[in-house]
Amino acid sequence: MSATTAVRPAATGTATDKPVRARRKAGAGLGLVAWLAGVVFFLPIAWMALTSFHSEEDAAANPPSFAASLTLDGYREFFGADGGASPWPALINSAVASVASTLLVLVLALPAAYALSIRPVKRWTDVLFFFLSTKMLPVVAGLLPIYLFAKNTDMLDNIWLLVILYTSMNLPIAVWMMQSFLAEVPVAIIEAARVDGAKLPTILARVVAPIALPGIAATSLICFIFSWNELLFARVLTGVVAETAPVFLTGFITSQGLFLAKVCAASLVISLPVLAAGFAAQDKLVQGLSLGAVK
């Protein structure tokens, strides 16, 4: 009599499926939390945009009316259609100060980060800590000395003074960020370029910069946002000629009251360059901020 072998039916699930399903549920839960957080952060912006299209009476209504009629009066008043001040000089000043200071920061931060990462100097960690320690000083503490310096050098109400200040303010954080980005650049590629006879400027421009482009984009975007949104120095050191967009925005808050619809329209217009820059560079920003996170 021959022995027969019993064939058991295949199991519908294995022990390894449970951790996979648990991770999927956890991922779905985190995704839901991320969406809820995004909606919560987006709601004030959406409310500001909606209020900017209301009349002043509807914008000041309490409780607010969602079915109020829409109008462009707030934007017309912001752009000086009723004889008010034009915002274009302030917007141009902000663009010049932000773009020029960001370019200067990149020109200065790239060689410094190269020296601290790829060609490290002695005690480079102490150098990085010194850069970061300069951000620990309260901004107000340096306001009076900078004001006296600007007054004695006849640089008050000068846009180039803001360019210098924004460059010095953003340079430490830019060096700190780009040092971590450039540390991920393969040294073998740089050595190969050096063997081929490439000098340091060529290596920085044609080898290091293309590889670290996501990190450079993230750094430049953050520096641009910091410069565009800066108010304290611009408020104290500028007047009429070098007035920036945030300073122009504060001019809508007068002793006659707060015109909510016009302020919301001005805030939305002034925020558009930052939002547009962030949207245009979002892929590079994500790549740069996550560079080196996964080995």
Rosetta silent file (secondary structure, phi, psi, omega in degrees, C-alpha in Angstrom):
SEQUENCE: MSATTAVRPAATGTATDKPVRARRKAGAGLGLVAWLAGVVFFLPIAWMALTSFHSEEDAAANPPSFAASLTLDGYREFFGADGGASPWPALINSAVASVASTLLVLVLALPAAYALSIRPVKRWTDVLFFFLSTKMLPVVAGLLPIYLFAKNTDMLDNIWLLVILYTSMNLPIAVWMMQSFLAEVPVAIIEAARVDGAKLPTILARVVAPIALPGIAATSLICFIFSWNELLFARVLTGVVAETAPVFLTGFITSQGLFLAKVCAASLVISLPVLAAGFAAQDKLVQGLSLGAVK
SCORE:     score description
SCORE:     0.000 S_00000001
   1 L     0.000  122.577 -177.653    0.000    0.000    0.000 S_00000001
   2 L   -79.523  143.315  179.173    1.569    3.274   -1.096 S_00000001
   3 L   -77.081  137.783  178.922    1.726    6.183    1.264 S_00000001
   4 L  -106.108  145.257 -178.870   -0.302    9.172    0.266 S_00000001
   5 L  -103.832  123.957  179.056    0.677   12.735    0.939 S_00000001
   6 L   -79.974  132.094 -179.758   -1.987   15.098    2.199 S_00000001
   7 L  -102.625  118.374 -179.848   -1.975   18.468    0.530 S_00000001
   8 L   -85.656  144.474  177.699   -2.980   21.311    2.772 S_00000001
   9 L   -66.461  145.080  179.915   -4.758   24.315    1.279 S_00000001
  10 L   -63.949  140.029 -179.629   -2.634   27.438    0.934 S_00000001
  11 L   -69.225  140.287 -178.679   -3.051   29.952    3.710 S_00000001
  12 L   -74.040  -19.948  179.599   -4.997   33.039    2.780 S_00000001
  13 L  -151.912  154.681  179.276   -2.630   35.278    4.707 S_00000001
  14 L  -115.169  169.769 -178.674    0.788   35.182    6.270 S_00000001
  15 L   -67.611  -25.306 -178.687    2.251   36.682    9.388 S_00000001
  16 L   -76.902  -15.543  179.589    4.182   39.221    7.350 S_00000001
  17 H   -71.365  -28.772 -176.785    0.968   40.685    5.900 S_00000001
  18 H   -66.168  -46.436  175.933   -0.101   42.106    9.251 S_00000001
  19 H   -61.466  -34.366  179.239    2.837   44.545    9.649 S_00000001
  20 H   -64.901  -45.573  178.885    2.342   45.644    6.040 S_00000001
  21 H   -64.650  -36.214  178.607   -1.343   46.366    6.636 S_00000001
  22 H   -65.303  -41.042  178.362   -0.493   48.137    9.883 S_00000001
  23 H   -66.131  -37.429  178.256    2.035   50.355    8.105 S_00000001
  24 H   -64.770  -41.727  178.400   -0.501   51.167    5.395 S_00000001
  25 H   -64.820  -41.599  178.239   -3.095   52.159    7.975 S_00000001
  26 H   -63.670  -40.163  177.803   -0.536   54.269    9.810 S_00000001
  27 H   -64.343  -40.013  177.748    0.477   55.924    6.533 S_00000001
  28 H   -64.755  -39.463  178.233   -3.151   56.645    5.679 S_00000001
  29 H   -64.771  -42.577  177.579   -3.679   58.139    9.132 S_00000001
  30 H   -65.205  -37.788  176.997   -0.616   60.367    8.811 S_00000001
  31 H   -63.136  -39.826  177.883   -1.742   61.434    5.348 S_00000001
  32 H   -64.747  -42.413  178.137   -5.150   62.414    6.733 S_00000001
  33 H   -63.020  -39.554  178.827   -3.524   64.399    9.538 S_00000001
  34 H   -63.536  -42.302  177.782   -1.276   66.148    6.988 S_00000001
  35 H   -63.528  -42.644  178.938   -4.279   67.094    4.860 S_00000001
  36 H   -63.496  -41.588  177.545   -6.157   68.419    7.899 S_00000001
  37 H   -63.896  -39.822  177.901   -3.121   70.464    8.950 S_00000001
  38 H   -63.121  -40.629  178.530   -2.813   71.829    5.418 S_00000001
  39 H   -65.049  -41.361  179.965   -6.476   72.847    5.393 S_00000001
  40 H   -62.365  -42.344  179.355   -6.124   74.535    8.789 S_00000001
  41 H   -71.777  -27.379 -177.362   -3.108   76.548    7.588 S_00000001
  42 H   -82.410  -25.771 -175.727   -4.832   77.393    4.284 S_00000001
  43 H   -57.563  -44.931  178.138   -8.099   78.631    5.792 S_00000001
  44 H   -61.071  -37.127  178.512   -6.758   82.057    6.944 S_00000001
  45 H   -66.910  -42.429  178.533   -5.306   82.690    3.479 S_00000001
  46 H   -63.809  -39.053  178.852   -8.571   81.678    1.824 S_00000001
  47 H   -67.212  -39.272  176.829  -10.500   83.916    4.210 S_00000001
  48 H   -63.254  -41.605  179.219   -8.156   86.834    3.488 S_00000001
  49 H   -64.816  -41.753  179.598   -8.612   86.317   -0.255 S_00000001
  50 H   -66.245  -41.078 -179.504  -12.397   86.195    0.081 S_00000001
  51 H   -65.907  -31.106 -179.496  -12.477   89.305    2.289 S_00000001
  52 H   -65.507  -20.205  179.328  -10.381   91.233   -0.225 S_00000001
  53 L   -97.054    9.368  177.796  -13.232   90.932   -2.747 S_00000001
  54 L  -101.782  161.933  172.010  -15.855   92.342   -0.351 S_00000001
  55 L   -75.291  166.043 -178.620  -16.843   95.911    0.287 S_00000001
  56 H   -63.262  -35.142  179.145  -15.706   97.538    3.517 S_00000001
  57 H   -66.272  -44.842  179.349  -19.208   97.220    5.002 S_00000001
  58 H   -70.024  -33.795  179.935  -19.433   93.508    4.260 S_00000001
  59 H   -68.239  -31.500 -178.847  -15.848   92.902    5.385 S_00000001
  60 L   -91.244    0.831 -178.399  -16.544   94.520    8.771 S_00000001
  61 L   -67.276  142.900  178.891  -19.875   92.702    9.270 S_00000001
  62 L  -137.775  112.121    5.840  -20.149   90.539   12.397 S_00000001
  63 L   -75.456  157.279 -177.504  -20.979   87.737   11.917 S_00000001
  64 L   -67.841  151.434  179.866  -19.434   87.660    8.439 S_00000001
  65 L  -105.430  120.498  179.446  -21.642   87.057    5.428 S_00000001
  66 L   -78.324  -19.988 -177.507  -20.499   84.353    3.025 S_00000001
  67 L   -98.257   16.639 -179.394  -23.078   85.411    0.425 S_00000001
  68 L   -66.832  150.662 -179.462  -21.950   89.052    0.283 S_00000001
  69 L   -67.893  149.479 -177.901  -21.494   90.575   -3.146 S_00000001
  70 L   -97.829  145.637 -179.761  -17.993   90.607   -4.623 S_00000001
  71 L  -150.590  160.320  178.343  -16.191   93.729   -5.764 S_00000001
  72 L  -105.637   18.350 -177.452  -12.714   94.871   -6.827 S_00000001
  73 H   -62.639  -37.969  179.918  -12.855   98.150   -4.899 S_00000001
  74 H   -62.158  -39.618  178.893  -10.180   97.020   -2.435 S_00000001
  75 H   -72.814  -36.008  177.571   -7.721   96.311   -5.252 S_00000001
  76 H   -63.472  -42.799  179.281   -8.558   99.575   -7.020 S_00000001
  77 H   -68.002  -35.598  179.378   -7.831  101.531   -3.849 S_00000001
  78 H   -64.701  -40.404 -179.390   -4.629   99.591   -3.275 S_00000001
  79 L   -86.373   11.422  172.381   -3.308  100.417   -6.741 S_00000001
  80 L    77.106   28.194 -179.372   -4.192  104.092   -6.298 S_00000001
  81 L   -68.737  -26.062 -178.336   -7.204  104.272   -8.615 S_00000001
  82 L   -99.342   24.163  178.364   -8.897  106.802   -6.298 S_00000001
  83 L    91.248    8.036  179.344   -5.902  109.120   -6.093 S_00000001
  84 L   -80.564 -179.682 -179.720   -4.020  107.223   -3.405 S_00000001
  85 L   -70.309  141.357  179.029   -0.328  106.391   -3.344 S_00000001
  86 L   -79.082  136.748  179.987    0.897  103.911   -5.926 S_00000001
  87 L   -83.628   -7.836 -172.936    2.328  100.643   -4.530 S_00000001
  88 H   -62.803  -41.433  176.400    4.677  100.053   -7.478 S_00000001
  89 H   -59.489  -41.067  179.472    7.721  101.910   -6.059 S_00000001
  90 H   -67.306  -40.339  178.563    7.463   99.915   -2.822 S_00000001
  91 H   -65.425  -39.589  178.254    7.025   96.624   -4.700 S_00000001
  92 H   -66.512  -40.382  177.872   10.028   97.405   -6.909 S_00000001
  93 H   -62.310  -42.315  178.597   12.141   98.300   -3.860 S_00000001
  94 H   -64.228  -40.427  178.977   11.228   95.008   -2.201 S_00000001
  95 H   -64.824  -43.090  179.858   12.064   93.081   -5.371 S_00000001
  96 H   -64.452  -46.969 -178.440   15.431   94.821   -5.744 S_00000001
  97 H   -64.682  -41.244 -176.452   16.387   94.338   -2.084 S_00000001
  98 H   -71.951  -48.022 -177.077   15.259   90.697   -1.990 S_00000001
  99 H   -68.172  -46.120 -178.202   16.726   89.551   -5.313 S_00000001
 100 H   -63.860  -43.604  179.567   20.015   91.457   -4.968 S_00000001
 101 H   -66.918  -36.837  178.380   20.601   90.296   -1.388 S_00000001
 102 H   -65.125  -41.868  177.829   19.743   86.684   -2.294 S_00000001
 103 H   -63.768  -42.352  177.932   22.232   86.711   -5.176 S_00000001
 104 H   -64.313  -38.828  177.998   24.942   88.159   -2.934 S_00000001
 105 H   -61.953  -43.534  179.932   24.208   85.543   -0.288 S_00000001
 106 H   -65.059  -41.049  179.976   24.593   82.740   -2.834 S_00000001
 107 H   -63.346  -37.243 -178.181   27.857   84.175   -4.176 S_00000001
 108 H   -85.770  -33.805 -174.578   29.309   84.394   -0.656 S_00000001
 109 H   -77.475  -31.790 -177.058   27.764   81.271    0.869 S_00000001
 110 H   -63.776  -49.960  176.138   28.766   78.799   -1.855 S_00000001
 111 H   -63.429  -37.365  179.720   32.573   79.164   -1.393 S_00000001
 112 H   -64.787  -43.417  178.416   32.162   79.259    2.390 S_00000001
 113 H   -66.919  -33.804  176.776   30.073   76.083    2.390 S_00000001
 114 H   -63.526  -42.106 -179.851   32.591   74.463    0.040 S_00000001
 115 H   -69.495  -26.477 -177.436   35.403   75.232    2.477 S_00000001
 116 H   -93.115   -8.734 -176.132   33.387   73.863    5.409 S_00000001
 117 H  -123.077  -62.819 -175.582   32.207   70.648    3.759 S_00000001
 118 L   -78.557  -42.574  176.784   34.201   69.424    0.757 S_00000001
 119 L  -118.000   72.597 -169.744   37.517   71.061    1.689 S_00000001
 120 L   -64.708  135.952  174.680   37.012   71.368    5.452 S_00000001
 121 L   -83.712  171.528  179.304   39.077   73.925    7.335 S_00000001
 122 L   -67.426  139.058  178.150   40.405   73.309   10.823 S_00000001
 123 L    53.574   47.174 -176.812   37.753   73.325   13.559 S_00000001
 124 H   -67.053  -25.015  176.660   35.023   73.776   10.986 S_00000001
 125 H   -66.656  -36.123  176.331   32.347   72.896   13.537 S_00000001
 126 H   -66.222  -35.549  177.787   33.361   75.929   15.596 S_00000001
 127 H   -64.611  -43.574  178.474   33.079   78.062   12.466 S_00000001
 128 H   -63.409  -40.080  178.400   29.554   76.779   11.840 S_00000001
 129 H   -65.207  -37.235  177.247   28.588   77.476   15.442 S_00000001
 130 H   -62.946  -43.149  177.424   29.938   81.014   15.136 S_00000001
 131 H   -58.850  -44.698 -177.888   27.816   81.574   12.030 S_00000001
 132 H   -70.653  -31.603 -178.901   24.742   80.292   13.832 S_00000001
 133 H   -66.643  -24.657  178.243   25.466   82.286   16.992 S_00000001
 134 H   -66.701  -20.250  178.006   25.144   85.537   15.053 S_00000001
 135 H   -84.037   -6.789 -178.395   21.431   84.745   14.654 S_00000001
 136 H   -82.094  -16.421  179.500   20.976   84.578   18.439 S_00000001
 137 L   -73.551  127.958  175.970   21.328   88.342   18.872 S_00000001
 138 L   -58.960  138.554 -176.787   17.902   90.047   19.049 S_00000001
 139 H   -61.502  -36.284 -178.203   17.363   92.205   16.001 S_00000001
 140 H   -63.321  -30.363 -177.805   16.270   95.147   18.135 S_00000001
 141 H   -64.420  -29.189  178.996   19.634   95.131   19.937 S_00000001
 142 H   -98.138    5.251 -175.264   21.430   96.075   16.727 S_00000001
 143 H   -70.119  -46.580 -178.191   18.855   98.558   15.496 S_00000001
 144 H   -65.663  -47.529  177.598   20.245  101.701   17.146 S_00000001
 145 H   -59.717  -39.778 -179.977   23.915  101.175   16.125 S_00000001
 146 H   -67.682  -37.569  177.951   22.878  100.433   12.543 S_00000001
 147 H   -64.138  -44.076  178.902   20.643  103.521   12.502 S_00000001
 148 H   -64.721  -39.232  177.132   23.469  105.742   13.765 S_00000001
 149 H   -63.202  -44.306  179.346   25.850  104.249   11.209 S_00000001
 150 H   -65.105  -35.821  179.565   23.363  104.842    8.392 S_00000001
 151 H   -69.024  -42.426 -178.117   22.758  108.397    9.563 S_00000001
 152 H   -72.872  -22.004  179.300   26.451  109.271    9.782 S_00000001
 153 L  -102.240    9.034  179.341   27.164  107.796    6.344 S_00000001
 154 L    56.677   40.959  179.075   24.116  109.423    4.676 S_00000001
 155 L  -112.397   10.505  173.639   22.628  106.037    3.804 S_00000001
 156 L   -65.643  143.396 -178.228   19.222  106.504    5.390 S_00000001
 157 L    59.018   42.332  179.723   16.377  105.861    2.959 S_00000001
 158 L  -124.975  125.220 -175.928   18.761  104.001    0.644 S_00000001
 159 H   -66.714  -28.145 -178.451   17.744  100.661   -0.851 S_00000001
 160 H   -73.643  -23.296  171.698   21.346   99.456   -1.024 S_00000001
 161 H   -64.519  -40.492  176.514   21.642   99.723    2.743 S_00000001
 162 H   -65.923  -36.079  177.833   18.815   97.180    2.974 S_00000001
 163 H   -60.554  -44.914  179.456   20.600   94.970    0.455 S_00000001
 164 H   -64.878  -43.311 -179.377   23.707   94.938    2.668 S_00000001
 165 H   -64.865  -45.910 -179.185   21.680   94.312    5.814 S_00000001
 166 H   -65.093  -34.828  176.895   19.618   91.501    4.293 S_00000001
 167 H   -63.668  -46.905 -179.909   22.777   89.888    2.940 S_00000001
 168 H   -67.801  -31.057 -179.942   24.447   89.918    6.348 S_00000001
 169 H   -74.590  -36.156 -176.036   21.280   88.679    8.055 S_00000001
 170 H   -91.216  -16.208 -175.910   20.702   85.753    5.687 S_00000001
 171 H   -61.781  -42.940 -179.471   24.331   84.729    5.149 S_00000001
 172 H   -60.720  -46.861 -179.306   24.728   82.649    8.363 S_00000001
 173 H   -68.101  -31.285  177.937   21.659   80.501    7.769 S_00000001
 174 H   -68.161  -43.303  177.619   22.596   80.139    4.088 S_00000001
 175 H   -63.111  -42.380 -179.891   26.098   78.892    4.933 S_00000001
 176 H   -61.949  -44.587 -179.223   24.665   76.493    7.512 S_00000001
 177 H   -68.221  -48.471 -174.545   22.142   75.066    5.052 S_00000001
 178 H   -69.687  -24.164  175.833   24.455   74.832    2.051 S_00000001
 179 H   -63.524  -40.731  178.085   27.176   73.145    4.110 S_00000001
 180 H   -70.067  -32.002  178.625   24.856   70.200    4.691 S_00000001
 181 H   -71.776  -45.449 -177.237   23.876   70.153    1.015 S_00000001
 182 H   -71.431  -19.509  176.425   27.441   70.306   -0.317 S_00000001
 183 L   -65.880  -18.080  179.298   28.517   67.551    2.069 S_00000001
 184 L   -89.228   -4.675  179.648   26.508   65.173   -0.152 S_00000001
 185 L   -73.944  128.654  179.518   28.486   66.054   -3.303 S_00000001
 186 L   -62.373  127.938 -178.623   30.766   63.126   -4.297 S_00000001
 187 H   -69.158  -27.662 -178.289   34.378   64.083   -3.723 S_00000001
 188 H   -62.107  -36.044  179.336   35.505   61.805   -6.584 S_00000001
 189 H   -66.306  -40.054  179.769   33.813   64.069   -9.149 S_00000001
 190 H   -67.886  -40.147  178.229   35.616   67.114   -7.773 S_00000001
 191 H   -64.340  -38.474  177.813   38.939   65.280   -7.767 S_00000001
 192 H   -64.272  -41.299  177.720   38.384   64.249  -11.395 S_00000001
 193 H   -65.586  -35.907  179.087   37.678   67.861  -12.363 S_00000001
 194 H   -69.014  -36.363  177.081   40.794   68.981  -10.517 S_00000001
 195 H   -65.096  -35.070  178.450   42.889   66.371  -12.363 S_00000001
 196 L   -74.402   -2.076  176.317   41.543   67.730  -15.664 S_00000001
 197 L    98.425    9.517 -178.985   42.907   71.147  -14.716 S_00000001
 198 L   -73.166  136.086  176.956   39.728   72.859  -13.492 S_00000001
 199 L   -87.136  173.288 -175.537   40.275   75.740  -11.089 S_00000001
 200 H   -59.345  -46.964  177.833   38.134   76.476   -8.025 S_00000001
 201 H   -58.635  -39.123  178.663   35.706   78.927   -9.755 S_00000001
 202 H   -66.761  -40.604  178.490   35.139   76.394  -12.541 S_00000001
 203 H   -62.715  -42.721 -179.791   34.611   73.584  -10.033 S_00000001
 204 H   -66.283  -41.517 -173.817   32.092   75.645   -8.087 S_00000001
 205 H   -80.213  -37.466 -171.190   30.191   76.818  -11.173 S_00000001
 206 H  -108.582  -13.163 -178.923   30.212   73.696  -13.357 S_00000001
 207 H  -115.659  -57.825 -174.212   30.579   70.781  -10.931 S_00000001
 208 H   -72.103  -47.724 -175.325   29.354   71.649   -7.438 S_00000001
 209 H   -60.620  -46.148  178.508   26.498   74.025   -8.318 S_00000001
 210 H   -62.459  -37.257 -179.523   24.646   71.679  -10.756 S_00000001
 211 H   -70.302  -40.248 -178.023   24.842   68.756   -8.316 S_00000001
 212 L   -93.660   21.648 -176.677   23.727   70.837   -5.330 S_00000001
 213 H   -58.920  -43.516  177.122   21.079   72.747   -7.322 S_00000001
 214 H   -58.414  -41.494  178.132   18.123   71.568   -5.183 S_00000001
 215 H   -67.202  -38.072  177.536   19.890   72.729   -2.036 S_00000001
 216 H   -65.020  -40.242  178.897   20.846   76.042   -3.623 S_00000001
 217 H   -64.446  -42.360  178.466   17.229   76.556   -4.724 S_00000001
 218 H   -63.620  -42.215  179.594   15.933   75.837   -1.219 S_00000001
 219 H   -65.009  -45.200 -178.976   18.470   78.221    0.311 S_00000001
 220 H   -65.387  -37.209  179.535   17.760   81.012   -2.151 S_00000001
 221 H   -66.071  -42.367  179.023   13.994   80.682   -1.681 S_00000001
 222 H   -65.137  -41.811  177.746   14.281   80.917    2.101 S_00000001
 223 H   -64.232  -39.680  177.766   16.595   83.937    1.845 S_00000001
 224 H   -62.750  -43.124 -179.491   14.204   85.604   -0.602 S_00000001
 225 H   -65.088  -44.070  179.064   11.246   85.056    1.721 S_00000001
 226 H   -60.679  -41.814 -178.776   13.136   86.414    4.747 S_00000001
 227 H   -69.820  -41.473 -177.928   14.192   89.509    2.799 S_00000001
 228 H   -65.543  -36.520 -174.683   10.778   90.140    1.288 S_00000001
 229 H   -89.307   -6.280 -176.006    8.969   89.879    4.639 S_00000001
 230 L   -64.631  134.147 -175.012   11.458   91.915    6.715 S_00000001
 231 L  -123.731  -39.965 -169.415    9.763   94.920    8.312 S_00000001
 232 H   -61.662  -55.380 -179.309   11.686   96.272   11.314 S_00000001
 233 H   -64.583  -39.773  179.860   14.820   97.578    9.590 S_00000001
 234 H   -64.603  -34.483 -179.644   12.844   98.718    6.548 S_00000001
 235 H   -69.842  -38.079 -174.860   10.445  100.627    8.784 S_00000001
 236 H   -86.392  -36.611 -170.123   13.206  102.444   10.712 S_00000001
 237 H   -96.589   -7.519 -179.820   15.841  102.971    8.013 S_00000001
 238 L  -117.965  163.680  178.443   13.666  103.940    5.037 S_00000001
 239 L  -129.900  -93.248 -177.849   11.319  106.788    4.316 S_00000001
 240 L  -108.648  -43.990 -173.561    9.864  107.555    0.906 S_00000001
 241 L   -69.718  -45.676 -174.293   12.541  106.648   -1.639 S_00000001
 242 L  -105.262   21.458 -179.947   13.449  103.168   -0.336 S_00000001
 243 L   -61.671  133.828 -179.514   10.096  102.208    1.180 S_00000001
 244 L   -99.687  174.024 -176.176    9.422   98.468    0.833 S_00000001
 245 H   -63.557  -44.931  176.822    6.153   96.607    0.387 S_00000001
 246 H   -60.245  -36.493  177.418    5.675   95.592    4.072 S_00000001
 247 H   -67.314  -40.121  177.341    6.230   99.211    5.122 S_00000001
 248 H   -62.168  -35.482 -179.657    3.748  100.359    2.492 S_00000001
 249 H   -66.477  -38.105  179.700    1.245   97.843    3.849 S_00000001
 250 H   -66.660  -17.409  178.691    1.462   99.252    7.374 S_00000001
 251 L   -69.132  -14.042  178.854    0.447  102.625    5.946 S_00000001
 252 L   -79.883  -12.682  177.260   -3.129  101.374    5.552 S_00000001
 253 E   -94.325  101.555 -174.386   -3.524  101.243    9.344 S_00000001
 254 E  -119.637  177.092  178.400   -4.277  104.873   10.183 S_00000001
 255 L   -69.326  -15.745  179.039   -5.982  106.838   12.944 S_00000001
 256 L   -78.953   -9.577  178.775   -9.139  106.845   10.832 S_00000001
 257 E   128.445  176.536  179.866   -9.585  103.114   11.355 S_00000001
 258 E  -103.616  114.804  178.911   -8.677   99.772    9.833 S_00000001
 259 L   -89.609   97.224 -167.403  -10.007   99.266    6.296 S_00000001
 260 H   -65.313  -45.089 -177.700  -10.201   95.489    6.324 S_00000001
 261 H   -63.665  -42.116 -179.857  -11.025   94.823    2.666 S_00000001
 262 H   -68.644  -38.427  177.959   -8.247   97.106    1.404 S_00000001
 263 H   -65.853  -40.404  178.003   -5.720   95.638    3.851 S_00000001
 264 H   -65.302  -40.160  177.416   -6.639   92.096    2.767 S_00000001
 265 H   -64.111  -43.289  178.647   -6.280   93.066   -0.898 S_00000001
 266 H   -65.099  -41.493  179.976   -2.885   94.653   -0.232 S_00000001
 267 H   -63.430  -39.601 -179.614   -1.737   91.652    1.820 S_00000001
 268 H   -67.508  -42.287  179.791   -2.731   89.238   -0.930 S_00000001
 269 H   -65.249  -42.326 -178.562   -0.945   91.216   -3.642 S_00000001
 270 H   -69.865  -27.458  179.122    2.213   91.589   -1.561 S_00000001
 271 H   -80.160  -18.084 -175.255    2.164   87.859   -0.744 S_00000001
 272 H   -59.584  -43.651  178.998    1.857   86.799   -4.390 S_00000001
 273 H   -58.543  -40.590  178.809    5.596   87.046   -5.271 S_00000001
 274 H   -67.353  -42.846  178.980    6.522   84.780   -2.359 S_00000001
 275 H   -64.366  -40.654  179.699    3.733   82.328   -3.186 S_00000001
 276 H   -66.062  -41.640  178.777    4.712   82.320   -6.869 S_00000001
 277 H   -64.940  -41.076  178.146    8.385   81.739   -6.062 S_00000001
 278 H   -66.012  -38.322  179.018    7.522   78.911   -3.695 S_00000001
 279 H   -69.270  -38.630 -178.454    5.192   77.293   -6.222 S_00000001
 280 H   -69.388  -32.327 -176.338    7.736   77.564   -9.037 S_00000001
 281 L  -109.056   21.995 -174.820   10.534   76.058   -6.950 S_00000001
 282 H   -65.257  -37.702  179.652    8.514   73.583   -4.920 S_00000001
 283 H   -66.730  -43.385  177.335   10.137   70.494   -6.452 S_00000001
 284 H   -66.373  -34.098 -179.493   13.641   71.862   -5.889 S_00000001
 285 H   -65.916  -44.511  179.456   12.636   72.985   -2.397 S_00000001
 286 H   -65.348  -42.751  178.234   11.452   69.511   -1.398 S_00000001
 287 H   -63.391  -40.680 -178.386   14.553   67.895   -2.906 S_00000001
 288 H   -69.006  -43.600 -178.681   16.831   70.366   -1.183 S_00000001
 289 H   -70.650  -24.188  178.294   15.242   70.118    2.248 S_00000001
 290 L   -98.395    3.705 -178.002   15.264   66.310    2.050 S_00000001
 291 L   -65.037  125.940 -179.984   18.796   66.076    0.612 S_00000001
 292 L    85.393   -0.488 -179.833   20.858   63.698    2.694 S_00000001
 293 L   -74.130  -30.067 -179.844   17.872   62.481    4.717 S_00000001
 294 L  -117.128  120.656 -179.637   18.054   58.998    3.181 S_00000001
 295 L   -91.121    0.000    0.000   21.456   57.368    2.881 S_00000001
